[in-house]
Amino acid sequence: MSLLPPSTNHLYRGSLASVWFLGLYGLLEFGTGCVHYCLPDGGAGMIVGLDLTANKHTIIGVFAWMGALQIAYGLGIIVVACWYRLLVPLFLGLGLLERRPEISSSTPSTWPRSPAESLAKNARRTFTASLSSDSRVSEPPKDTASGSAGSHVLLYI
C-alpha cells in the first residue's frame, strides 16, 4: 500500500508548459512559506517592514501559521504537477483565483485589505465597465466636509 494513488499522467492531454508553470508556482509557494515559517519574525519586520512593538508574538504567529499553510499548499501543487496532471487546470484556476487581487492591482497601496474588499472592488469595476464604453473606473466622490469617500462607498459597490 502506497501513500499516493497511482499516477494519472498518462491520461493528461494538456500543455506541458502548464505543468511546468504549475510546478514553478508550487516551488515559489513552498519557498515563500519557508520564509514565513523559518525567519525569526516571519518576514513581518525584515521584509514587510511592519512595526512589531505592539502584539509582536501574535503577528509573528500569524506569519508562521500562513507560512505553514503555504508550505502544505506548495507541496500539494508540486504533487499535482508531478503525479496528477489531470488536476493541473483546476490548480491553475485556484492559483489565479487566489492571486487575483494582486494581479489586478497596480500598486501595493491599492491592494484590497480583505477578501470582502477585493470582491467589492472587482464587482464595482466589472459593473462600471459593463455600463460604460470607457474601461477606466472612476473613484467615488470625496465628501467635501471630511475629505473622505466613506459616506458614498455604498453607492459605488
C-alpha positions as CSV (number, residue, x, y, z in Angstrom):
1,M,0.0,0.0,0.0
2,S,1.4,3.4,-1.0
3,L,0.8,6.8,0.3
4,L,-0.4,8.2,-3.0
5,P,-2.7,6.6,-5.6
6,P,-1.2,5.6,-9.0
7,S,-0.2,8.5,-11.3
8,T,-2.7,9.7,-13.9
9,N,0.0,11.5,-16.0
10,H,-0.6,9.1,-19.0
11,L,-4.2,10.5,-19.3
12,Y,-3.1,14.1,-19.5
13,R,-3.5,15.7,-22.9
14,G,-2.9,19.4,-22.0
15,S,0.1,21.6,-22.5
16,L,3.4,20.7,-20.8
17,A,4.0,24.4,-20.4
18,S,1.0,24.5,-18.0
19,V,2.5,21.7,-16.0
20,W,5.9,23.4,-15.8
21,F,4.3,26.7,-14.8
22,L,2.2,25.0,-12.1
23,G,5.4,23.3,-10.8
24,L,7.2,26.6,-10.7
25,Y,4.2,28.2,-8.9
26,G,4.3,25.3,-6.4
27,L,8.0,25.9,-5.7
28,L,7.5,29.6,-5.3
29,E,4.6,29.0,-2.9
30,F,6.7,26.4,-0.9
31,G,9.7,28.9,-0.8
32,T,7.5,31.7,0.4
33,G,6.0,29.5,3.1
34,C,9.5,28.5,4.2
35,V,10.5,32.2,4.5
36,H,7.4,33.0,6.6
37,Y,7.8,29.9,8.8
38,C,11.6,29.9,9.3
39,L,12.6,33.6,9.7
40,P,12.7,34.8,13.3
41,D,10.0,37.4,12.6
42,G,8.3,35.6,9.8
43,G,9.3,38.3,7.4
44,A,6.9,40.8,9.1
45,G,9.7,43.2,10.2
46,M,12.6,42.3,7.9
47,I,10.7,42.0,4.6
48,V,7.4,43.8,5.0
49,G,8.6,46.5,7.5
50,L,5.8,46.1,10.0
51,D,6.1,47.7,13.4
52,L,6.4,44.8,15.8
53,T,6.3,46.8,19.1
54,A,2.6,46.0,19.7
55,N,1.4,42.4,19.6
56,K,4.8,41.1,18.4
57,H,4.0,37.4,19.2
58,T,0.6,37.5,17.6
59,I,2.0,39.0,14.3
60,I,4.9,36.5,14.2
61,G,2.5,33.7,15.0
62,V,0.1,34.6,12.2
63,F,3.0,34.9,9.7
64,A,4.3,31.4,10.8
65,W,0.8,30.0,10.5
66,M,0.4,31.4,7.0
67,G,3.9,30.0,6.2
68,A,2.9,26.5,7.3
69,L,-0.2,26.8,5.1
70,Q,1.8,27.9,2.2
71,I,4.3,25.0,2.6
72,A,1.4,22.5,2.6
73,Y,-0.3,24.2,-0.4
74,G,3.0,24.4,-2.3
75,L,3.7,20.7,-1.7
76,G,0.2,19.8,-2.9
77,I,0.7,21.9,-6.0
78,I,4.1,20.1,-6.7
79,V,2.4,16.7,-6.2
80,V,-0.3,17.6,-8.8
81,A,2.3,18.9,-11.3
82,C,4.4,15.7,-10.9
83,W,1.9,12.9,-10.4
84,Y,-1.7,14.0,-11.1
85,R,-1.5,16.2,-14.2
86,L,-5.3,15.8,-14.8
87,L,-5.7,18.3,-12.0
88,V,-3.4,20.9,-13.5
89,P,-6.2,23.1,-14.9
90,L,-8.0,23.1,-11.6
91,F,-5.0,24.1,-9.6
92,L,-4.0,26.8,-12.1
93,G,-7.5,28.2,-11.7
94,L,-7.3,28.1,-8.0
95,G,-3.9,29.9,-8.1
96,L,-5.4,32.6,-10.3
97,L,-8.4,32.9,-8.0
98,E,-6.1,33.1,-5.0
99,R,-3.8,35.7,-6.6
100,R,-6.5,37.8,-8.4
101,P,-6.3,40.9,-6.1
102,E,-2.5,41.0,-6.6
103,I,-2.7,40.7,-10.3
104,S,-5.4,43.2,-10.9
105,S,-3.9,45.9,-8.6
106,S,-1.3,48.3,-9.9
107,T,0.5,49.2,-6.6
108,P,0.6,47.7,-3.1
109,S,-1.1,50.8,-1.7
110,T,-4.2,49.9,-3.8
111,W,-4.3,46.2,-2.9
112,P,-7.5,45.2,-1.0
113,R,-7.2,44.7,2.7
114,S,-9.7,41.8,2.9
115,P,-11.4,39.3,0.7
116,A,-14.7,41.2,1.0
117,E,-13.0,44.4,-0.2
118,S,-11.5,42.5,-3.1
119,L,-14.8,41.2,-4.1
120,A,-16.5,44.6,-3.8
121,K,-13.7,46.3,-5.8
122,N,-13.8,43.7,-8.6
123,A,-17.6,43.8,-8.7
124,R,-17.6,47.6,-8.9
125,R,-15.0,47.5,-11.7
126,T,-17.0,44.9,-13.6
127,F,-20.3,46.7,-13.2
128,T,-18.9,50.1,-14.1
129,A,-17.1,48.7,-17.1
130,S,-20.2,47.0,-18.4
131,L,-22.2,50.2,-18.2
132,S,-19.8,52.5,-19.9
133,S,-17.7,52.2,-23.0
134,D,-14.7,53.7,-21.1
135,S,-12.9,50.9,-19.3
136,R,-11.5,53.2,-16.6
137,V,-13.3,53.2,-13.3
138,S,-13.7,56.5,-11.5
139,E,-13.3,56.7,-7.8
140,P,-16.2,57.7,-5.6
141,P,-16.5,61.4,-5.0
142,K,-14.9,62.8,-1.9
143,D,-17.0,64.1,0.9
144,T,-16.3,67.9,1.0
145,A,-16.8,68.2,4.7
146,S,-14.4,65.4,5.8
147,G,-12.3,64.8,2.7
148,S,-13.1,61.1,2.7
149,A,-15.2,58.8,0.5
150,G,-16.7,56.9,3.4
151,S,-20.3,58.3,3.1
152,H,-20.5,57.5,-0.6
153,V,-18.9,54.0,-0.7
154,L,-22.2,52.0,-0.6
155,L,-23.4,53.8,-3.7
156,Y,-20.5,52.6,-5.8
157,I,-20.2,49.0,-4.7
